Amino acid sequence: MLVAKKSIAGRVFALLVFLQGALIVTGGAVRVTGSGLGCPTWPECTPGSYTPVPGQAEGALHAWIEFGNRLLTFVLLITALAAVIFSIKYSKNVLNKTRIRTLALLQVLGILGQGVLGGITVLTDLHPLPVAGHFLLSIFLISGAISLRYELVGVVREEAVGILKPILPLLIWLTLFVLIAGTIVTGSGPHAGDEQAKRFGFDPRFVSWLHADLVIALLVLTGMLFLITRQSQLKVINKRIGLFLLICLAQGLVGYVQYFTGLPVVLVAIHLLGATLVWVSAWSLIKVADSGFKLKGFHL
């Protein structure tokens, strides 16, 4: 542990994780309220002004929702820059200083990339591809923020052994595929951020079923891992898997309810928040088990 959790630096790294997740939620609020083009230009909100103006054609509410989402990006950027400064300061004499500083720098670069991607999204009238890219980039930035925080603040680790070694990377990959499938469902459904926005053109029912099948596979795999670790001495990993399983079950329930009730806005927003929590939980589990995307434990 290089910094204390309750120190200013420790709080900055925690805030960075929170804001990366919050950006997904506010972006979702933009989409479900139809405010995606509340600021129809970029980087300006409306021609000649970086902020909403009275009497704006898109409506004050839509304009301020979109502007608020953009404003959060600047708060996030400032936090990331502070994280870079603290990372450099506290990693001077540690062996993994290159990793720490790289993770911090990637946060800044990723946020700048989000700004560019946001501009492309607006200029393409909310095409679902850059919209999905927005979400997926946020997912990876959350991973980096969590990893950076654990490098500085520390985390109780418990090495995965036996069959867990090759299965845990499969778990994170499957979780990622579930989220990617979710962006395809979103890009084929009604909540595009604007009534005139383009859609992927896939059959919403088919992609929803595909998404649901992946979720079921994830739940089955997670349930198996929970039972396996419960019979072992891996108490920390078992607790993390149990938490991940509960979040996935709740998220799956919300998904089914929203599908069969016609995708009400509130449930769609809750589902997006749930997707963020699913990934945070999954990546935290992987870091605790000192694993990742790389398959380990296979011996041919």
Secondary structure, 3 states (H helix, E strand, C coil): CCCCCCCHHHHHHHHHHHHHHHHHHHHHHHHHCCCCCCCCCCCCCECCECCCCCCCCCCHHHHHHHHHHHHHHHHHHHHHHHHHHHHHHHCCCCCCHHHHHHHHHHHHHHHHHHHHHHHHHHHCCCCHHHHHHHHHHHHHHHHHHHHHHHHHHCCCCCCCCCCHHHHHHHHHHHHHHHHHHHHHHHHHCCCCCCCCCCCCCCCHHHHHHHHHHHHHHHHHHHHHHHHHHHCCCCHHHHHHHHHHHHHHHHHHHHHHHHHHCCCCHHHHHHHHHHHHHHHHHHHHHHHHCCCCCCCCCCCC
